[in-house]
Amino acid sequence: MESPCWHVEKRAGLKSDSFRKDNENVLETGCLSIVVLGASGDLAKKKTFPALFNLFRQGFLQPDEVHIFGYARTKISDDELRNRIRGGSYDSEEGFRLLDKEISEHELSKNSVEGTSRRLFYLALPPSVYPSLVLRFANRFFLPLWNRDNIDNVQIVFREDFGTDGRGGYFDEYGIIRDIIQNHLLQVFCLVAMEKPVSLKPEYIRDEKVKVLQSVLPIKDEEVVLGQYEGYRDDPTVPDQSNTPTFATIVLRIHNERWEGVPFVLKAGKALNSRKAEIRVQFKDVPGDIFKCKRQGRNEFVIRLQPSEAMYMKLTVKQPGLEMSTAQSELDLSYGQRYQGVTIPEAYERLILDTIRGDQQHFVRRDELKAAWEIFTPLLHRIDDGKMKPLPYKPGSRGPAEADELLAKAGYVQTHGYIWIPPTL
């Protein structure tokens, strides 16, 4: 899964005038050229172009104001994408000059007034799920609970039930940590752990995210489990001696007043037994428990990001009948059931529209990016140098057994026999 990167450029007389400040507003009127770099790639096919089409269908993109250009190493016909695509090398100045010429001719044909021509660049090139801030900061009952006194551990999970599927050559250069954990899961981590911002202005939100990242302690080798699924190296584009992990479980620890001692477990993997992305907050045991609830499991608050978007709280309740016996149940909200007929937008639709509107709330600032890489770079160097090896695991499994052992050491208590069943419509 490539990491999305967006850049908006405002044009004055068709001369380059790139934005130099993260918080500069983007002009919202005039000719807009959307340039997709990496237009022949898997991400553009599955996410970028469908998102652009959905925005057009909903009326956010007007055909007389917006033109989409694709740029890729391989040439793609107009008939294939119904847009103008130009093939070229990403590191070739000549290729980008031809691309600039093509876009400039289009902008001139639109008779754009000086200063009203804009270019939006999408980099679907080799290197997100964003939960809403509303949940944490608009519900009072979460405020006194969201700290080290009540929460025992937090898991942020991204599981895929398929392998690299012909993308082994690309994936092997980066691995699961760079591909998923360092960017996508770390963004979720920030929004779960950050303090309340002054307001919803993008700069205030990003200020709090940076503070959390700068409070993360160095990752310990004993709190990392790496895996590589059997058969990964059968891909002819993958080196026979590849040390690239396709699975990782990493414990992050925050050194601040709110989260001291609470492990945050980030877990991602390919070719596993299910497809799932979720945030799982497990609370501590009830002190002086008189119902022996420990036998049933702990309270948990779960945000299911995909599939079947939902939120639910695991509770201990009395079982029906005359005996005083307890069981695990849940209070839940299934978006598909609660909001029938409402289309839930894809993340890429949200990002593209925010970019066009100049809203940078969901984007990464330079100091945030630097702090994120400082967390993982030492670990990545140890992996790249061969000092840490991935453990083999079978496709369709939960991953290496050592990952579950690490989870238990981090304090997670599994509820055996309990399975959340999404409500049916």
DRENPA-928427 format. One line per field, with one value per residue (C-alpha): residue number from 1; x negated, y negated, z negated. Coordinates in steps of 0.2 Angstrom, whole numbers, padded with zeros to 4 digits. Layout:
N
i <- [NUM	...] .
u <- [X	...] .
v <- [Y	...] .
w <- [Z	...] .
END
This chain:
425
i <- [1	2	3	4	5	6	7	8	9	10	11	12	13	14	15	16	17	18	19	20	21	22	23	24	25	26	27	28	29	30	31	32	33	34	35	36	37	38	39	40	41	42	43	44	45	46	47	48	49	50	51	52	53	54	55	56	57	58	59	60	61	62	63	64	65	66	67	68	69	70	71	72	73	74	75	76	77	78	79	80	81	82	83	84	85	86	87	88	89	90	91	92	93	94	95	96	97	98	99	100	101	102	103	104	105	106	107	108	109	110	111	112	113	114	115	116	117	118	119	120	121	122	123	124	125	126	127	128	129	130	131	132	133	134	135	136	137	138	139	140	141	142	143	144	145	146	147	148	149	150	151	152	153	154	155	156	157	158	159	160	161	162	163	164	165	166	167	168	169	170	171	172	173	174	175	176	177	178	179	180	181	182	183	184	185	186	187	188	189	190	191	192	193	194	195	196	197	198	199	200	201	202	203	204	205	206	207	208	209	210	211	212	213	214	215	216	217	218	219	220	221	222	223	224	225	226	227	228	229	230	231	232	233	234	235	236	237	238	239	240	241	242	243	244	245	246	247	248	249	250	251	252	253	254	255	256	257	258	259	260	261	262	263	264	265	266	267	268	269	270	271	272	273	274	275	276	277	278	279	280	281	282	283	284	285	286	287	288	289	290	291	292	293	294	295	296	297	298	299	300	301	302	303	304	305	306	307	308	309	310	311	312	313	314	315	316	317	318	319	320	321	322	323	324	325	326	327	328	329	330	331	332	333	334	335	336	337	338	339	340	341	342	343	344	345	346	347	348	349	350	351	352	353	354	355	356	357	358	359	360	361	362	363	364	365	366	367	368	369	370	371	372	373	374	375	376	377	378	379	380	381	382	383	384	385	386	387	388	389	390	391	392	393	394	395	396	397	398	399	400	401	402	403	404	405	406	407	408	409	410	411	412	413	414	415	416	417	418	419	420	421	422	423	424	425] .
u <- [0000	-0009	-0008	0002	-0007	0002	-0005	0005	-0004	0004	0000	-0004	-0005	-0009	-0026	-0030	-0025	-0025	-0017	-0031	-0021	-0011	0004	0006	0023	0027	0037	0053	0058	0052	0044	0038	0025	0024	0008	0007	-0011	-0012	0004	0001	-0002	0009	0014	0020	0030	0039	0040	0035	0045	0061	0060	0059	0073	0084	0080	0085	0101	0106	0103	0087	0077	0084	0078	0076	0065	0054	0043	0034	0016	0008	-0010	-0019	-0034	-0023	-0013	0006	0018	0032	0045	0039	0041	0051	0038	0022	0008	-0010	-0023	-0041	-0054	-0052	-0070	-0071	-0070	-0065	-0050	-0043	-0046	-0035	-0022	-0023	-0021	-0006	0002	-0002	0006	0022	0021	0019	0033	0044	0040	0036	0034	0017	0016	0031	0023	0019	0011	0014	0000	0004	-0012	-0006	-0025	-0035	-0037	0024	0035	0040	0052	0063	0058	0076	0077	0063	0066	0085	0091	0089	0088	0072	0063	0060	0056	0044	0028	0015	0026	0040	0032	0021	0016	0020	0019	0019	0021	0020	0022	0023	0028	0018	0000	-0010	0000	-0013	-0020	-0034	-0048	-0040	-0036	-0053	-0061	-0051	-0043	-0028	-0035	-0038	-0023	-0010	-0016	-0027	-0013	0004	0004	-0006	0007	0020	0009	0007	0026	0028	0015	0014	0020	0035	0031	0035	0047	0050	0038	0026	0011	0017	0021	0004	-0005	0003	-0002	-0020	-0020	-0015	-0028	-0042	-0037	-0039	-0053	-0066	-0059	-0066	-0071	-0063	-0046	-0047	-0041	-0045	-0038	-0038	-0025	-0030	-0031	-0035	-0052	-0044	-0040	-0053	-0055	-0060	-0078	-0080	-0088	-0076	-0075	-0060	-0046	-0028	-0022	-0027	-0021	-0029	-0026	-0027	-0028	-0025	-0034	-0021	-0009	0006	-0001	-0016	-0017	-0003	-0009	-0003	-0004	-0005	-0002	-0001	-0004	0000	0007	0015	0032	0043	0044	0046	0041	0046	0042	0044	0043	0042	0046	0039	0047	0061	0053	0061	0070	0084	0091	0075	0076	0058	0064	0075	0062	0059	0069	0064	0068	0066	0066	0068	0061	0063	0073	0090	0086	0092	0089	0093	0090	0087	0096	0098	0117	0128	0133	0152	0159	0160	0141	0129	0118	0109	0105	0097	0108	0107	0115	0112	0115	0114	0113	0121	0136	0138	0135	0144	0143	0129	0113	0098	0084	0067	0052	0045	0061	0059	0040	0043	0057	0048	0033	0043	0052	0035	0040	0024	0031	0027	0010	-0007	-0018	-0037	-0041	-0028	-0036	-0053	-0047	-0039	-0054	-0065	-0055	-0057	-0074	-0085	-0074	-0074	-0093	-0094	-0083	-0091	-0108	-0102	-0103	-0085	-0077	-0058	-0051	-0042	-0023	-0010	0001	0019	0013	0012	-0006	-0021	-0016	-0029	-0018	-0004	-0017	-0023	-0005	-0002	-0018	-0012	0003	0017	0030	0039	0057	0058	0074	0080	0083	0091	0104	0108	0127	0137	0148] .
v <- [0000	-0016	-0031	-0046	-0062	-0078	-0094	-0109	-0122	-0139	-0146	-0164	-0167	-0149	-0151	-0140	-0148	-0133	-0135	-0138	-0138	-0123	-0133	-0144	-0144	-0137	-0147	-0138	-0145	-0144	-0131	-0116	-0103	-0087	-0078	-0059	-0054	-0035	-0034	-0016	-0009	0001	-0013	-0024	-0010	-0005	-0021	-0038	-0037	-0029	-0043	-0057	-0049	-0048	-0067	-0071	-0061	-0070	-0087	-0092	-0092	-0101	-0095	-0113	-0118	-0102	-0092	-0076	-0072	-0055	-0053	-0035	-0026	-0015	-0023	-0021	-0025	-0038	-0024	-0014	-0028	-0041	-0054	-0061	-0050	-0053	-0040	-0045	-0042	-0050	-0056	-0063	-0082	-0080	-0069	-0083	-0096	-0087	-0085	-0104	-0108	-0097	-0105	-0122	-0120	-0115	-0129	-0142	-0134	-0138	-0156	-0156	-0173	-0176	-0169	-0158	-0143	-0129	-0112	-0098	-0085	-0067	-0057	-0039	-0034	-0022	-0030	-0033	-0029	-0044	-0041	-0056	-0068	-0070	-0053	-0057	-0076	-0078	-0064	-0068	-0050	-0047	-0061	-0055	-0037	-0041	-0039	-0027	-0026	-0017	-0010	0005	0006	0000	0010	0002	0016	0018	0035	0041	0058	0057	0056	0045	0051	0047	0032	0041	0031	0015	0021	0029	0012	0005	0019	0018	0005	-0008	-0003	-0003	-0006	-0021	-0031	-0024	-0016	-0030	-0043	-0033	-0032	-0051	-0054	-0041	-0047	-0066	-0080	-0090	-0104	-0122	-0121	-0111	-0122	-0111	-0119	-0116	-0097	-0095	-0103	-0090	-0076	-0082	-0083	-0064	-0058	-0068	-0059	-0041	-0032	-0022	-0005	0010	0025	0036	0027	0031	0047	0048	0060	0066	0077	0093	0092	0073	0076	0087	0071	0070	0051	0054	0059	0076	0070	0056	0050	0040	0042	0044	0044	0034	0031	0016	0009	-0010	-0018	-0036	-0046	-0058	-0061	-0053	-0038	-0033	-0014	-0010	0000	-0005	0011	0007	0023	0025	0040	0048	0065	0067	0076	0060	0043	0030	0013	0008	-0002	0009	0000	0012	0006	0012	0025	0019	0016	0027	0037	0047	0055	0064	0054	0058	0075	0067	0054	0035	0020	0015	0001	0005	-0006	0005	-0005	0009	0019	0015	-0001	-0001	-0005	0006	0007	0024	0025	0039	0042	0054	0069	0071	0083	0086	0089	0075	0078	0066	0065	0053	0043	0027	0010	0006	-0006	0001	-0013	-0002	0001	-0016	-0026	-0016	-0024	-0035	-0033	-0033	-0042	-0033	-0041	-0046	-0056	-0065	-0069	-0075	-0086	-0093	-0097	-0106	-0116	-0120	-0111	-0103	-0095	-0077	-0080	-0078	-0093	-0093	-0092	-0079	-0069	-0071	-0065	-0050	-0044	-0047	-0034	-0020	-0024	-0015	0000	0000	-0001	0014	0024	0018	0022	0040	0038	0043	0057	0060	0076	0088	0090	0099	0089	0088	0089	0076	0073	0079	0086	0075	0060	0066	0069	0051	0045	0055	0048	0031	0034	0039	0051	0061	0065	0083	0088	0070	0065	0048	0051	0036	0032	0036	0024] .
w <- [0000	0006	-0005	0002	0005	0011	0017	0023	0034	0038	0055	0059	0078	0080	0070	0056	0039	0027	0010	-0003	-0019	-0025	-0031	-0015	-0008	0009	0021	0024	0041	0058	0070	0060	0067	0057	0060	0055	0054	0055	0065	0071	0053	0042	0030	0044	0052	0035	0026	0035	0051	0042	0029	0043	0052	0036	0033	0051	0049	0033	0041	0032	0048	0064	0081	0087	0073	0070	0081	0075	0082	0079	0079	0078	0083	0095	0109	0106	0120	0118	0121	0106	0093	0103	0098	0105	0099	0103	0100	0094	0081	0064	0063	0080	0082	0100	0095	0084	0096	0108	0095	0090	0109	0110	0095	0100	0117	0108	0096	0110	0119	0104	0105	0087	0079	0071	0054	0056	0064	0051	0052	0039	0039	0032	0029	0030	0029	0019	0001	-0028	-0039	-0050	-0064	-0069	-0082	-0087	-0096	-0109	-0112	-0109	-0121	-0140	-0147	-0137	-0145	-0162	-0156	-0142	-0152	-0161	-0176	-0166	-0150	-0151	-0133	-0115	-0099	-0081	-0069	-0050	-0043	-0025	-0019	-0003	0001	0012	0028	0041	0032	0023	0032	0026	0009	0006	0006	-0008	-0019	-0030	-0042	-0029	-0019	-0032	-0050	-0049	-0040	-0041	-0058	-0066	-0060	-0069	-0084	-0085	-0085	-0098	-0110	-0107	-0119	-0114	-0102	-0105	-0090	-0074	-0064	-0055	-0063	-0081	-0077	-0070	-0084	-0096	-0085	-0084	-0103	-0105	-0092	-0101	-0117	-0110	-0118	-0107	-0101	-0110	-0100	-0112	-0109	-0090	-0081	-0062	-0050	-0032	-0025	-0017	0002	0002	0010	0023	0032	0046	0042	0024	0020	0014	-0002	-0006	-0024	-0021	-0034	-0027	-0046	-0061	-0078	-0087	-0104	-0106	-0123	-0127	-0140	-0146	-0161	-0152	-0144	-0155	-0156	-0143	-0128	-0111	-0100	-0081	-0071	-0052	-0040	-0023	-0019	-0036	-0041	-0039	-0032	-0046	-0052	-0069	-0085	-0101	-0118	-0133	-0150	-0166	-0178	-0190	-0207	-0221	-0208	-0216	-0200	-0195	-0179	-0175	-0169	-0156	-0150	-0151	-0145	-0127	-0116	-0098	-0082	-0067	-0052	-0039	-0034	-0041	-0049	-0067	-0085	-0100	-0118	-0126	-0143	-0156	-0159	-0168	-0158	-0157	-0170	-0189	-0192	-0195	-0180	-0169	-0150	-0138	-0127	-0118	-0115	-0096	-0082	-0064	-0052	-0038	-0049	-0057	-0042	-0028	-0011	-0016	-0005	-0017	-0007	-0003	-0012	0004	0009	-0007	-0005	0013	0009	-0006	0005	0018	0004	-0005	-0021	-0028	-0043	-0037	-0030	-0038	-0042	-0040	-0058	-0060	-0046	-0054	-0071	-0063	-0054	-0070	-0079	-0066	-0057	-0070	-0069	-0050	-0049	-0060	-0049	-0033	-0040	-0044	-0063	-0065	-0055	-0051	-0057	-0044	-0045	-0035	-0023	-0031	-0049	-0062	-0059	-0070	-0086	-0094	-0090	-0101	-0115	-0114	-0115	-0131	-0138	-0134	-0145	-0133	-0140	-0126	-0128	-0123	-0115	-0111	-0093	-0088	-0075	-0065	-0065	-0049	-0040] .
END
